[in-house]
Amino acid sequence: MANSAQARKRARQAVKQRAHNASQRSELRTAVKKIIKAVEAGDKVAAQAVYRENVSIIDSIADKKIIHKNKAARHKSRLSAAIKALA
């Protein structure tokens, strides 16, 4: 348990920040799933549109350091490759 007033406050702030970060990670996963679903549907034009909409979400979450920038780049690269592979 936190012993000083400062440590108690930091513990309260950490709880709030953790909840915020968790919601941001959830938003990231939802964005990735939307793109995957569009790719699996097989419509390249629709998949590209969904990709363009959701890539900004991936970038913003990486900018906030909730995920590493390389992880964001890896997600974008793999999703882009999956879209390009569509006939």
C-alpha positions in Angstrom: 0.0 0.0 0.0 1.2 3.5 -0.8 2.5 5.4 2.2 2.8 9.0 1.1 0.2 11.3 -0.2 2.1 11.5 -3.5 2.2 7.7 -3.8 -1.5 7.4 -3.1 -2.3 10.0 -5.8 0.0 8.3 -8.3 -1.8 5.0 -7.5 -5.2 6.7 -8.2 -3.9 8.2 -11.5 -2.4 4.8 -12.5 -5.8 3.2 -12.3 -7.4 5.8 -14.5 -4.6 5.7 -17.0 -4.6 1.9 -17.2 -8.4 2.0 -18.0 -7.8 4.6 -20.7 -4.9 2.6 -22.3 -7.0 -0.5 -22.2 -9.8 1.2 -24.1 -7.3 2.5 -26.7 -5.9 -1.0 -27.2 -9.4 -2.3 -27.6 -10.0 0.4 -30.3 -6.8 -0.8 -32.0 -7.9 -4.4 -32.1 -11.3 -3.4 -33.4 -9.8 -1.4 -36.2 -7.5 -4.3 -37.2 -10.5 -6.7 -37.1 -12.5 -4.4 -39.4 -9.7 -4.5 -42.0 -9.3 -8.3 -41.7 -13.1 -8.8 -42.1 -13.1 -6.6 -45.2 -10.1 -8.5 -46.7 -11.9 -11.9 -46.0 -15.0 -10.6 -47.8 -12.8 -10.4 -50.9 -13.7 -6.9 -52.1 -10.5 -5.1 -52.8 -12.0 -1.6 -53.2 -14.0 -1.9 -49.9 -10.9 -3.3 -48.1 -8.8 -0.4 -49.2 -11.4 2.1 -48.0 -11.6 0.4 -44.6 -7.8 0.3 -44.4 -7.6 4.1 -45.2 -10.1 4.9 -42.5 -8.5 2.7 -39.8 -4.8 3.3 -40.4 -5.0 6.7 -38.7 -6.3 5.0 -35.6 -3.4 2.6 -35.6 -1.0 5.5 -36.0 -2.5 7.7 -33.3 -2.3 4.8 -30.8 1.3 4.3 -31.6 2.0 8.1 -31.3 0.5 7.9 -27.8 3.0 5.1 -27.0 0.3 2.6 -26.1 1.9 0.2 -28.6 5.4 0.5 -30.1 5.7 2.3 -33.4 7.3 -0.9 -35.0 4.2 -2.9 -33.9 2.0 -0.4 -35.6 4.1 -0.5 -38.7 4.0 -4.3 -38.7 0.2 -4.3 -38.5 -0.1 -1.8 -41.3 2.4 -3.7 -43.5 0.7 -7.1 -43.1 -2.8 -5.7 -43.6 -1.6 -3.7 -46.7 0.0 -6.9 -48.1 -3.2 -8.8 -47.5 -5.2 -6.2 -49.4 -2.6 -6.2 -52.3 -2.9 -10.0 -52.5 -6.6 -9.7 -53.3 -7.4 -10.4 -57.0 
